[in-house]
Amino acid sequence: MSNPHIYPAPRYVYGDSTPFDSEVDFIATLRASVECCVELMRSQHAVDCARARVAEAGAHVVRTRCELAALAEALEGALRATGPRQTEAREVAQRVSMMAKGAITSEARRAQSVLDATVVRADQTVGEARRSAAKALGALVSAHELPGARFGFRIFATEERYGAEALVTLSCGLRLTFDATLPDGHPMRTPCKVRALRDPMVVTVPQQVGWWNKRVEPTAVHLDGLTILAASVDGSRGALLLGKSVRSGIAHAFDVDWSGAVPRAQWHDGEDTEVFELSPQDADGISRLLRAFEHRATDVPGARRTMTEATLEGRPLGEHDPSDVCARVLGLIAPVAREIARRSGAPGELVLRRNVDTGHRDEVFVTTAELLEAIATLPPSLRRAFALLELEKQPRSRRAPSRVMPSFEEISACEFLSVS
């Protein structure tokens, strides 16, 4: 008989042997997060350079127009001051004036066309940079669990199988959707009936009754034989769509709200023209049905693959600069990283220990020098975003590997030498 006062050992502990709050290898998450944020800031550098080129081209157009306007005014003043009286001389002056105006107009148009072309190239660069940033973020979140992450899923029936999407919501305002691949033999691989999860299943909803005098009345409806066409759970919200078959379409739709002390649920008809609040008993039944479905789909969030959609504060990720995303990710991992550094007991290292078996622990660690090496590949102005991690305050660990990546200054110097 087990002792109720003996608790299972945590999977990870800090360097000082106190329990670590998470069950994931945060050292691996930290490495990947810093690499992701470096990629985000590289994308930001590309965005900044593109905007600088547009600003420079715009300033050149303004200067050119001012200089050309001054030149035209000076030429007109000179011609008026000369005031040739001979007909031939006046005709020459008019031709000179017309030629000058034509040349000035042509040069102004050329400068504007250069600006327009620069804007087009800059828009392309910004779009590519933001796509690259989204790819880096998707790779990070698909493989690692960031602090405060909340997971959900969407499952929807096709002709022969269920398709799935994994939802990840981060406390920093990021929300990501991933394709999720269900393996062969998975219990949610093929569409299932309600009775496979909960039987019997009866709810009272408005239905049309009567042959001659048709009317709508609350009616007890058996759901046992219906097929689950789609289901989703996202935080305190859930949804469930039922129908006779995949081809027949939606017969009943339910929205579930778990934010209160007891679950609430609303029923929608197949055409979504009528909404009905279920009784507490029926709402509890639908809630249990959806939770049972969720239990079968518990590994869908872990099957996330390619990111298909991402938003920040409700707006598409493509409308935000990569530096905004970087700041949100660093804001999530920095408090944990600082706490690990404080408890590591090894200067210049971030250390966690993993309980393997009784009396044995494996150490996982990363040196601050390794992380700083990756950050040093960025321009100095962009490195300030990583100050939250407080890596530069640490001395170099004796276990730090030799530097292999050139810094931004070294790369720029090589480019300068190759050009000169």
C-alpha positions as CSV (number, residue, x, y, z in Angstrom):
1,M,0.0,0.0,0.0
2,S,1.5,3.3,-1.1
3,N,2.2,6.1,1.4
4,P,-0.2,9.0,0.7
5,H,2.4,11.4,2.0
6,I,5.0,10.4,-0.6
7,Y,4.5,12.4,-3.8
8,P,6.0,11.5,-7.2
9,A,9.3,13.3,-7.9
10,P,9.0,16.2,-10.5
11,R,10.4,15.4,-13.9
12,Y,12.7,18.4,-13.8
13,V,14.3,20.3,-11.0
14,Y,16.4,23.5,-10.9
15,G,20.1,23.4,-10.5
16,D,19.7,23.9,-6.7
17,S,17.4,20.7,-6.7
18,T,14.2,22.6,-6.0
19,P,11.2,21.5,-8.2
20,F,10.8,23.1,-11.6
21,D,7.2,24.1,-12.4
22,S,7.0,22.6,-15.9
23,E,7.3,19.0,-17.2
24,V,9.0,20.0,-20.4
25,D,12.7,20.4,-21.2
26,F,12.8,24.2,-21.0
27,I,16.5,24.3,-21.9
28,A,15.6,22.9,-25.4
29,T,12.7,25.4,-25.5
30,L,15.0,28.3,-24.6
31,R,17.5,27.4,-27.3
32,A,14.8,27.1,-29.9
33,S,13.2,30.3,-28.7
34,V,16.4,32.3,-29.0
35,E,17.1,30.9,-32.4
36,C,13.5,31.8,-33.5
37,C,13.8,35.3,-32.1
38,V,17.1,35.8,-33.9
39,E,15.4,34.8,-37.1
40,L,12.5,37.2,-36.3
41,M,15.0,40.1,-35.8
42,R,16.8,39.2,-39.0
43,S,13.5,39.6,-40.8
44,Q,13.0,42.9,-39.0
45,H,16.4,44.0,-40.2
46,A,15.3,43.3,-43.8
47,V,12.1,45.2,-43.2
48,D,14.1,48.2,-41.7
49,C,16.5,48.2,-44.6
50,A,13.6,48.2,-47.1
51,R,11.9,51.1,-45.4
52,A,15.2,53.0,-45.2
53,R,15.6,52.6,-49.0
54,V,12.1,53.9,-49.5
55,A,12.7,56.9,-47.2
56,E,16.0,57.7,-49.0
57,A,14.3,57.5,-52.4
58,G,11.5,59.7,-51.2
59,A,13.9,62.2,-49.8
60,H,15.8,62.2,-53.1
61,V,12.6,62.9,-55.0
62,V,11.8,65.9,-52.7
63,R,15.3,67.3,-53.1
64,T,15.3,66.8,-56.9
65,R,11.9,68.5,-57.2
66,C,13.1,71.4,-55.1
67,E,16.4,71.8,-57.1
68,L,14.5,71.5,-60.4
69,A,12.0,74.1,-59.3
70,A,14.8,76.5,-58.3
71,L,16.5,75.8,-61.6
72,A,13.3,76.5,-63.6
73,E,12.7,79.7,-61.6
74,A,16.3,80.9,-62.2
75,L,16.1,80.2,-65.9
76,E,12.8,82.1,-66.2
77,G,14.2,85.0,-64.3
78,A,17.3,85.1,-66.5
79,L,15.1,85.1,-69.6
80,R,12.9,87.9,-68.3
81,A,15.9,89.9,-67.3
82,T,17.5,89.6,-70.7
83,G,14.3,90.6,-72.5
84,P,15.5,90.1,-76.1
85,R,13.9,92.5,-78.5
86,Q,14.7,90.8,-81.8
87,T,12.1,88.3,-83.0
88,E,14.8,85.6,-83.6
89,A,16.2,86.1,-80.1
90,R,12.7,85.8,-78.5
91,E,12.0,82.6,-80.4
92,V,15.3,81.2,-79.2
93,A,14.5,82.1,-75.6
94,Q,11.1,80.5,-75.9
95,R,12.7,77.3,-77.3
96,V,15.2,77.3,-74.5
97,S,12.4,77.7,-72.0
98,M,10.4,74.9,-73.5
99,M,13.4,72.6,-73.7
100,A,14.3,73.4,-70.0
101,K,10.7,72.7,-68.9
102,G,10.7,69.4,-70.8
103,A,14.0,68.3,-69.3
104,I,12.9,69.3,-65.8
105,T,9.6,67.4,-66.1
106,S,11.4,64.4,-67.5
107,E,13.8,64.3,-64.7
108,A,11.1,64.7,-62.1
109,R,9.2,61.8,-63.6
110,R,12.4,59.7,-63.7
111,A,13.0,60.3,-60.0
112,Q,9.4,59.5,-59.2
113,S,9.6,56.2,-61.2
114,V,12.7,55.3,-59.3
115,L,10.8,55.9,-56.0
116,D,7.8,53.8,-57.3
117,A,10.1,50.9,-58.2
118,T,11.8,51.2,-54.8
119,V,8.4,51.0,-53.1
120,V,7.4,47.9,-55.0
121,R,10.7,46.2,-54.2
122,A,10.4,47.2,-50.6
123,D,6.8,45.8,-50.4
124,Q,8.1,42.5,-51.7
125,T,11.0,42.5,-49.2
126,V,8.6,43.3,-46.3
127,G,6.2,40.5,-47.4
128,E,9.0,37.9,-47.8
129,A,10.5,39.0,-44.4
130,R,7.1,38.6,-42.6
131,R,6.5,35.2,-44.3
132,S,10.0,34.1,-43.1
133,A,9.1,35.4,-39.6
134,A,5.9,33.5,-39.6
135,K,7.7,30.3,-40.7
136,A,10.2,30.6,-37.9
137,L,7.4,31.2,-35.3
138,G,5.4,28.2,-36.6
139,A,8.5,26.0,-36.4
140,L,9.1,27.0,-32.8
141,V,5.5,26.5,-31.6
142,S,4.9,23.3,-33.5
143,A,7.8,21.6,-31.7
144,H,7.9,23.3,-28.3
145,E,5.5,24.3,-25.5
146,L,6.0,27.9,-24.5
147,P,5.1,29.1,-21.0
148,G,1.4,29.7,-20.5
149,A,0.4,28.0,-23.7
150,R,-3.2,26.8,-24.0
151,F,-4.1,24.1,-26.4
152,G,-7.2,23.3,-28.3
153,F,-8.4,21.4,-31.4
154,R,-10.8,21.4,-34.3
155,I,-11.9,18.1,-35.8
156,F,-14.1,17.9,-38.9
157,A,-15.5,15.0,-40.9
158,T,-14.8,14.4,-44.6
159,E,-16.2,11.5,-46.6
160,E,-14.2,8.7,-45.0
161,R,-12.2,10.3,-42.1
162,Y,-11.7,13.1,-39.7
163,G,-9.4,16.0,-40.5
164,A,-7.9,17.9,-37.6
165,E,-6.4,21.2,-36.6
166,A,-4.5,22.0,-33.5
167,L,-5.0,25.4,-31.8
168,V,-2.3,27.1,-29.6
169,T,-3.1,30.3,-27.7
170,L,-0.3,32.1,-25.9
171,S,-0.9,34.6,-23.1
172,C,1.1,37.2,-25.0
173,G,-1.7,37.6,-27.6
174,L,-0.5,35.2,-30.2
175,R,-2.9,32.6,-31.5
176,L,-1.8,29.9,-34.0
177,T,-3.5,27.2,-36.0
178,F,-1.7,24.1,-37.3
179,D,-2.6,21.2,-39.5
180,A,-2.7,18.0,-37.4
181,T,-2.1,14.6,-38.9
182,L,-3.9,11.8,-37.2
183,P,-2.0,8.5,-37.4
184,D,-3.6,5.3,-38.8
185,G,-5.5,3.4,-36.2
186,H,-6.3,6.6,-34.2
187,P,-9.7,6.4,-32.5
188,M,-10.7,9.7,-34.2
189,R,-9.5,8.6,-37.6
190,T,-13.0,7.8,-38.9
191,P,-16.4,9.6,-38.1
192,C,-18.1,8.2,-35.1
193,K,-21.7,8.1,-33.7
194,V,-22.8,9.9,-30.6
195,R,-23.6,6.5,-29.0
196,A,-19.9,5.5,-29.2
197,L,-19.2,8.3,-26.6
198,R,-22.4,8.7,-24.6
199,D,-25.6,6.6,-24.7
200,P,-28.4,7.5,-24.2
201,M,-28.2,11.1,-25.3
202,V,-31.5,13.1,-25.3
203,V,-32.0,16.9,-25.4
204,T,-35.0,19.1,-25.6
205,V,-34.9,21.6,-28.5
206,P,-37.5,23.5,-30.6
207,Q,-38.9,21.2,-33.4
208,Q,-41.7,21.6,-35.9
209,V,-44.6,19.3,-35.0
210,G,-48.1,18.6,-36.3
211,W,-49.3,17.4,-39.8
212,W,-52.0,20.0,-40.6
213,N,-51.5,22.6,-37.9
214,K,-47.7,22.9,-38.0
215,R,-46.1,24.6,-35.1
216,V,-42.8,24.8,-33.2
217,E,-42.6,23.2,-29.8
218,P,-39.9,22.0,-27.4
219,T,-39.4,18.4,-28.2
220,A,-37.2,15.6,-26.8
221,V,-34.7,14.6,-29.5
222,H,-32.6,11.5,-29.4
223,L,-29.0,12.1,-30.6
224,D,-27.6,8.6,-30.1
225,G,-27.7,7.6,-33.8
226,L,-26.3,10.9,-35.2
227,T,-22.8,11.3,-36.5
228,I,-20.4,13.8,-35.0
229,L,-19.5,16.0,-38.0
230,A,-17.2,18.4,-36.3
231,A,-16.1,19.4,-32.8
232,S,-13.8,22.0,-31.3
233,V,-12.5,22.9,-27.9
234,D,-10.7,26.2,-27.4
235,G,-10.2,27.3,-23.8
236,S,-13.5,27.8,-22.1
237,R,-15.5,27.5,-25.4
238,G,-16.5,24.4,-27.4
239,A,-18.7,23.5,-30.4
240,L,-20.3,20.3,-31.6
241,L,-22.0,19.7,-35.0
242,L,-24.2,16.6,-35.5
243,G,-25.9,15.1,-38.5
244,K,-27.4,11.9,-39.8
245,S,-24.3,11.4,-42.0
246,V,-21.4,13.4,-43.5
247,R,-23.4,13.9,-46.7
248,S,-26.7,14.8,-45.1
249,G,-25.3,18.0,-43.6
250,I,-25.7,19.6,-40.1
251,A,-28.9,18.8,-38.2
252,H,-27.9,20.1,-34.8
253,A,-25.2,22.5,-33.7
254,F,-24.3,23.2,-30.1
255,D,-22.1,25.9,-28.6
256,V,-20.7,25.2,-25.1
257,D,-19.5,27.7,-22.5
258,W,-17.4,26.5,-19.6
259,S,-16.5,29.9,-18.2
260,G,-19.1,29.8,-15.4
261,A,-19.6,27.6,-12.4
262,V,-21.8,25.3,-14.5
263,P,-21.6,24.7,-18.3
264,R,-24.0,26.5,-20.5
265,A,-25.0,25.4,-24.0
266,Q,-26.9,26.8,-26.9
267,W,-28.6,24.9,-29.7
268,H,-28.7,26.0,-33.4
269,D,-30.7,24.4,-36.1
270,G,-29.0,23.1,-39.2
271,E,-29.6,26.4,-41.1
272,D,-28.4,28.5,-38.1
273,T,-31.7,30.5,-38.2
274,E,-32.8,29.7,-34.7
275,V,-31.0,29.8,-31.3
276,F,-32.2,28.1,-28.1
277,E,-30.7,28.0,-24.6
278,L,-30.5,24.5,-23.3
279,S,-31.7,23.6,-19.8
280,P,-28.9,23.0,-17.3
281,Q,-29.4,19.3,-17.4
282,D,-29.2,19.2,-21.2
283,A,-26.3,21.6,-21.2
284,D,-24.4,19.3,-18.8
285,G,-25.1,16.3,-21.1
286,I,-23.8,18.1,-24.2
287,S,-20.8,19.3,-22.2
288,R,-20.0,15.7,-21.1
289,L,-20.4,14.5,-24.7
290,L,-17.9,17.1,-25.9
291,R,-15.5,16.3,-23.1
292,A,-15.7,12.6,-24.0
293,F,-14.8,13.6,-27.6
294,E,-12.0,15.8,-26.4
295,H,-10.6,12.9,-24.4
296,R,-10.4,10.8,-27.6
297,A,-8.7,13.7,-29.3
298,T,-6.3,14.5,-26.5
299,D,-3.2,13.9,-28.6
300,V,-4.3,16.1,-31.5
301,P,-2.5,19.3,-30.2
302,G,0.7,17.3,-30.0
303,A,0.3,16.3,-33.7
304,R,0.6,19.8,-34.9
305,R,2.6,20.2,-38.2
306,T,2.4,23.2,-40.5
307,M,1.1,26.5,-39.3
308,T,-1.9,27.5,-41.4
309,E,-3.0,30.7,-39.6
310,A,-1.6,33.1,-37.0
311,T,-2.9,36.2,-35.4
312,L,-1.5,38.7,-32.9
313,E,-4.1,40.6,-30.8
314,G,-6.8,39.4,-33.3
315,R,-5.0,40.7,-36.4
316,P,-3.2,38.6,-39.0
317,L,0.5,38.1,-38.2
318,G,1.4,39.6,-41.6
319,E,0.1,43.0,-40.4
320,H,2.7,43.1,-37.6
321,D,6.5,43.7,-37.7
322,P,8.6,40.7,-36.8
323,S,10.0,42.7,-33.9
324,D,6.6,42.8,-32.3
325,V,6.3,39.0,-32.4
326,C,9.9,38.7,-31.0
327,A,9.1,41.0,-28.1
328,R,6.0,38.8,-27.2
329,V,8.0,35.5,-27.3
330,L,10.9,36.9,-25.3
331,G,8.4,38.3,-22.8
332,L,7.1,34.7,-22.3
333,I,10.5,32.9,-21.8
334,A,12.5,35.6,-20.1
335,P,11.1,35.3,-16.6
336,V,11.6,31.5,-16.6
337,A,15.1,31.9,-18.1
338,R,16.2,34.4,-15.4
339,E,14.9,32.1,-12.7
340,I,16.8,29.2,-14.0
341,A,20.0,31.3,-14.2
342,R,19.4,32.4,-10.6
343,R,19.1,28.9,-9.3
344,S,21.7,27.2,-11.6
345,G,24.6,27.5,-9.2
346,A,27.0,27.6,-12.2
347,P,28.0,31.0,-13.5
348,G,27.4,31.5,-17.2
349,E,25.0,28.5,-17.4
350,L,21.3,27.8,-17.3
351,V,20.9,24.4,-15.8
352,L,18.0,21.9,-15.2
353,R,18.2,18.4,-13.9
354,R,15.9,15.6,-15.1
355,N,14.9,12.8,-12.7
356,V,15.6,9.5,-14.5
357,D,15.2,7.0,-11.7
358,T,15.6,6.8,-8.0
359,G,18.8,8.6,-7.0
360,H,19.8,9.5,-10.6
361,R,19.5,12.7,-12.5
362,D,20.6,13.8,-15.9
363,E,21.7,17.4,-16.4
364,V,20.5,19.6,-19.3
365,F,22.1,23.0,-19.7
366,V,23.0,25.7,-22.1
367,T,25.7,28.3,-21.6
368,T,24.9,32.0,-21.9
369,A,27.9,32.3,-24.3
370,E,26.1,30.0,-26.8
371,L,23.0,32.1,-26.7
372,L,24.9,35.4,-27.0
373,E,26.8,34.0,-30.0
374,A,23.6,33.6,-31.9
375,I,22.3,37.1,-30.8
376,A,25.7,38.7,-31.9
377,T,24.9,37.9,-35.5
378,L,22.3,40.7,-35.4
379,P,23.0,44.4,-35.8
380,P,23.7,46.0,-32.4
381,S,20.5,48.1,-32.5
382,L,18.4,44.9,-32.7
383,R,20.2,43.0,-29.9
384,R,18.6,45.3,-27.3
385,A,15.4,43.2,-27.6
386,F,17.2,40.3,-25.9
387,A,18.1,42.4,-22.8
388,L,15.2,40.8,-21.0
389,L,17.1,37.6,-20.8
390,E,20.0,39.3,-18.8
391,L,22.6,37.0,-20.5
392,E,25.3,39.6,-20.7
393,K,25.5,39.9,-16.9
394,Q,26.9,36.3,-16.7
395,P,30.6,35.4,-17.0
396,R,31.7,32.9,-19.7
397,S,31.3,29.3,-18.6
398,R,34.3,27.0,-18.9
399,R,32.0,24.5,-20.6
400,A,31.1,27.0,-23.3
401,P,32.1,25.7,-26.8
402,S,34.3,27.7,-29.1
403,R,32.7,30.4,-31.1
404,V,31.7,29.2,-34.6
405,M,29.3,31.9,-35.9
406,P,30.8,35.3,-37.0
407,S,29.2,38.4,-35.4
408,F,27.4,41.0,-37.4
409,E,30.4,43.3,-37.3
410,E,32.7,40.6,-38.7
411,I,30.2,39.8,-41.5
412,S,29.9,43.5,-42.4
413,A,33.7,43.9,-42.4
414,C,34.1,40.9,-44.8
415,E,31.5,42.4,-47.1
416,F,33.3,45.8,-47.0
417,L,36.6,44.1,-47.8
418,S,35.1,42.1,-50.7
419,V,33.6,45.2,-52.2
420,S,36.7,47.4,-51.9
